[in-house]
Amino acid sequence: MAIERRLSRSMFAEAEVVELRQVCMTPSGLFEPGKYIAGQLPDAAFEMGLVEKLPPVRGKSEEKET
């Protein structure tokens, strides 16, 4: 039996940039894969394990994004 990966919105800061790994369809809308602010995504995306933290940025690219 496979281990189910369930996450919670509480694992992420409301303003944290996260990555939605798969399409998430809810009655309120369709969310395409990509980068979002955690507060913009529905709870279902977190509960289904579709959201992941972005890896930390290092070096010169970190200076460009801020």
Buried (B, 14 or more C-beta within 10 A) or exposed (E): EEEEEEBEBEEBEEEEEBBBEEEBEEEEEEBEEEEBEBEEBBEBBBEBEBBEEEEEEEEEEEEEEE
